[in-house]
Amino acid sequence: QVQLVESGGGLVQAGSSLRLSCAASGRTFSPYTIGWFRQAPGKEREFVVAIRWSGGSQYYADSVKGRFTISRDNAKNTVYLQMNSLKPEDTAVYYCAATTSLWYEVTTHYAYWGQGTQVTVSS
């Protein structure tokens, strides 16, 4: 059982930065991959980035490579998403999720989800 809570969203101008947090609670996080997904109005939920809790391997969607960085703080049981050079097309509700599956890009393989945090980027 894993509980996830996102925070850090907001309204920013294009070119600025935000850092999202995903605070996790549970017995252990070692088996999990933590992923970030986003969903804009009228669009399907899409994969953004994921990190293996054990080892820290990272996987980025092409749309965010070079702009977004995922990291984790083991002591705080928190995963961060640093978002730089934000664009209006980054506007979406951002969700963090946890899976034990190797299929880290697939939404349906994530068993645990946070409530989401809104990111709005104005042009």
C-alpha positions in Angstrom: 0.0 0.0 0.0 1.4 3.4 -1.1 -0.1 6.8 -0.7 1.0 9.7 -2.8 0.4 13.4 -2.5 1.5 15.9 -5.1 2.1 19.6 -4.5 3.9 22.6 -6.0 1.7 23.4 -9.0 0.7 26.9 -9.9 0.3 29.6 -12.5 3.6 30.7 -14.1 4.7 32.5 -17.2 6.4 30.8 -20.1 10.1 30.3 -19.6 9.9 30.1 -15.8 10.3 27.1 -13.5 8.4 25.1 -11.0 9.3 22.2 -8.8 6.6 19.6 -8.1 6.8 17.3 -5.1 5.4 13.8 -4.6 5.3 12.8 -1.0 5.0 9.0 -0.5 4.0 7.0 2.5 4.1 3.3 2.9 6.1 0.4 4.3 8.8 0.4 1.6 9.4 2.0 -1.7 12.2 -0.2 -2.9 10.1 -2.3 -5.4 8.5 0.8 -7.0 9.0 2.9 -10.0 7.6 6.4 -9.4 6.2 8.1 -12.5 4.9 11.5 -13.4 2.0 11.8 -15.8 0.1 14.8 -17.1 -3.3 15.3 -18.6 -4.5 18.4 -20.4 -8.1 19.2 -21.1 -9.4 17.1 -23.9 -6.3 15.0 -24.1 -5.2 11.6 -23.0 -3.0 11.2 -19.9 0.6 11.0 -21.1 3.8 9.8 -19.6 6.3 12.4 -18.6 9.1 10.8 -16.6 9.8 8.0 -14.2 12.4 7.0 -11.7 13.2 3.6 -10.1 13.3 4.1 -6.3 16.0 1.5 -6.1 19.0 2.6 -8.1 17.5 5.8 -9.5 17.4 4.9 -13.2 15.4 7.6 -15.0 13.3 7.6 -18.1 12.1 10.8 -19.9 9.5 11.5 -22.5 11.1 13.2 -25.5 8.9 16.3 -25.0 10.6 17.1 -21.7 14.2 15.9 -22.1 16.6 18.7 -21.3 13.9 20.7 -19.5 12.6 18.5 -16.7 14.6 16.6 -14.1 13.3 14.0 -11.8 15.0 13.2 -8.5 14.3 11.6 -5.1 15.1 12.3 -1.5 15.2 9.0 0.3 15.2 10.6 3.8 12.0 12.5 3.0 10.3 9.8 0.9 9.7 12.4 -1.7 10.2 12.5 -5.5 10.7 15.9 -7.2 10.0 17.1 -10.7 12.0 20.1 -11.5 10.5 21.8 -14.5 12.5 24.5 -16.3 11.8 26.5 -19.5 8.1 25.9 -19.2 5.9 26.2 -22.2 2.2 26.7 -22.6 1.9 23.2 -23.9 3.1 21.9 -20.5 -0.2 23.1 -19.0 -1.9 20.1 -17.4 -2.8 18.4 -14.2 0.3 16.5 -13.1 0.0 13.2 -11.3 2.5 11.1 -9.6 2.0 7.3 -9.5 3.7 4.1 -8.3 4.1 0.8 -10.1 6.1 -2.4 -9.6 5.8 -3.1 -13.3 8.6 -2.6 -15.8 6.1 -1.1 -18.1 6.7 2.4 -16.7 5.1 4.3 -19.6 1.8 2.6 -19.4 -0.9 4.3 -17.3 -2.8 1.1 -16.5 0.2 -0.5 -14.9 0.2 2.0 -12.1 -1.7 0.9 -9.0 -1.3 4.0 -6.9 -2.0 7.6 -7.8 -1.9 11.0 -6.2 -4.7 13.5 -6.4 -2.9 15.7 -9.0 -1.6 19.2 -9.0 -2.5 21.9 -11.6 0.3 23.5 -13.6 -0.7 26.4 -15.8 1.8 28.1 -18.1 0.7 31.4 -19.6 2.1 32.7 -22.9 
